Amino acid sequence: MAACDRCVGRIAVLLLCFVAVITSSAQNVYEECDSAATHRFSAKQLIVPGALMTLGVIGAFDYDNSVNEEIVEWFDDGHTCQLDNVLRFIPSAAYLGIGFIPGVRTKHNFRDRLLVFATSHVAMAAMTYGLKYAVNEPRPFDSGGRSFPSGHVALSFTGAELLRAEYGTWYGVGGYAVAATVAFLRLYNTRHWLHDVVMGAGIGILSARIGYWLLPWEKKLFHITDAPHSPTLVAVPGYDVVSKGVTANLVITL
């Protein structure tokens, strides 16, 4: 049991280092003060996600599975923790919601953030599930297929990178801490191999960048102007005489 605890501690430390490397690398290669810089493609922006995805692919086709098997043995004690099923949504939800908090500075209005959000998550889903069905890797203990890559991790890292790019480093640190926790729990629950998690992280970061890269093109396609305006939310109460219940109609203007 003590050996298992030490292994858990080592994995936790590795994940914390992973968060530090990601956020510091992102700080160096991405412009944070200029909103237009988030749309500008640069080969440097591919360094972090490219490295993670390369490691993921190498791990997926590495026939020496000793590292993966050792990790699974560390966590094979019949435990379960379903927190990752909830945490995976937190960074993406925060990306959309934090901008409504008074005093929080954003680089884009809610309409643009919504476009980036949708594009990023479509790209993430396409890459993740395309690989899942193409590779169809068995999960640990043959508990199912389509293990590679981790969809939970890809989703959480997409949201984390969106947070960092839109709101700055400190919000990004919080998002990446949540994403790293999700990655840890996918290993802790023996639902994924290590390379599944690494690949999912790379896909998530890349997907967020794709969302910002494509934003100017989408605005041209849909004839969206940059006239200053703020989103409005109007709630109109009503009464249904048939069901004798109170109703509320919500109108959102982006």
Secondary structure in CASP SS format (residue, H / E / C, confidence):
PFRMAT SS
TARGET T0000
AUTHOR 0000-0000-0000
METHOD secondary structure of the structure
MODEL  1
M C 1.00
A H 1.00
A H 1.00
C H 1.00
D H 1.00
R H 1.00
C H 1.00
V H 1.00
G H 1.00
R H 1.00
I H 1.00
A H 1.00
V H 1.00
L H 1.00
L H 1.00
L H 1.00
C H 1.00
F H 1.00
V H 1.00
A H 1.00
V H 1.00
I H 1.00
T H 1.00
S H 1.00
S H 1.00
A H 1.00
Q H 1.00
N H 1.00
V H 1.00
Y C 1.00
E C 1.00
E C 1.00
C C 1.00
D C 1.00
S H 1.00
A H 1.00
A H 1.00
T H 1.00
H H 1.00
R C 1.00
F C 1.00
S C 1.00
A H 1.00
K H 1.00
Q H 1.00
L H 1.00
I H 1.00
V H 1.00
P H 1.00
G H 1.00
A H 1.00
L H 1.00
M H 1.00
T H 1.00
L H 1.00
G H 1.00
V H 1.00
I H 1.00
G H 1.00
A H 1.00
F C 1.00
D C 1.00
Y C 1.00
D C 1.00
N C 1.00
S H 1.00
V H 1.00
N H 1.00
E H 1.00
E H 1.00
I H 1.00
V H 1.00
E H 1.00
W H 1.00
F C 1.00
D C 1.00
D C 1.00
G C 1.00
H C 1.00
T C 1.00
C C 1.00
Q C 1.00
L C 1.00
D H 1.00
N H 1.00
V H 1.00
L H 1.00
R C 1.00
F C 1.00
I H 1.00
P H 1.00
S H 1.00
A H 1.00
A H 1.00
Y H 1.00
L H 1.00
G H 1.00
I H 1.00
G H 1.00
F H 1.00
I C 1.00
P C 1.00
G C 1.00
V C 1.00
R C 1.00
T C 1.00
K C 1.00
H C 1.00
N C 1.00
F H 1.00
R H 1.00
D H 1.00
R H 1.00
L H 1.00
L H 1.00
V H 1.00
F H 1.00
A H 1.00
T H 1.00
S H 1.00
H H 1.00
V H 1.00
A H 1.00
M H 1.00
A H 1.00
A H 1.00
M H 1.00
T H 1.00
Y H 1.00
G H 1.00
L H 1.00
K H 1.00
Y H 1.00
A H 1.00
V H 1.00
N C 1.00
E C 1.00
P C 1.00
R C 1.00
P H 1.00
F H 1.00
D H 1.00
S C 1.00
G C 1.00
G C 1.00
R C 1.00
S C 1.00
F C 1.00
P C 1.00
S C 1.00
G H 1.00
H H 1.00
V H 1.00
A H 1.00
L H 1.00
S H 1.00
F H 1.00
T H 1.00
G H 1.00
A H 1.00
E H 1.00
L H 1.00
L H 1.00
R H 1.00
A H 1.00
E H 1.00
Y H 1.00
G C 1.00
T H 1.00
W H 1.00
Y H 1.00
G H 1.00
V H 1.00
G H 1.00
G H 1.00
Y H 1.00
A H 1.00
V H 1.00
A H 1.00
A H 1.00
T H 1.00
V H 1.00
A H 1.00
F H 1.00
L H 1.00
R H 1.00
L H 1.00
Y H 1.00
N C 1.00
T C 1.00
R C 1.00
H C 1.00
W C 1.00
L H 1.00
H H 1.00
D H 1.00
V H 1.00
V H 1.00
M H 1.00
G H 1.00
A H 1.00
G H 1.00
I H 1.00
G H 1.00
I H 1.00
L H 1.00
S H 1.00
A H 1.00
R H 1.00
I H 1.00
G H 1.00
Y H 1.00
W H 1.00
L H 1.00
L H 1.00
P H 1.00
W H 1.00
E H 1.00
K H 1.00
K H 1.00
L H 1.00
F C 1.00
H C 1.00
I C 1.00
T C 1.00
D C 1.00
A C 1.00
P C 1.00
H C 1.00
S C 1.00
P C 1.00
T E 1.00
L E 1.00
V E 1.00
A E 1.00
V E 1.00
P E 1.00
G E 1.00
Y E 1.00
D E 1.00
V C 1.00
V C 1.00
S C 1.00
K C 1.00
G E 1.00
V E 1.00
T E 1.00
A E 1.00
N E 1.00
L E 1.00
V E 1.00
I E 1.00
T E 1.00
L C 1.00
END
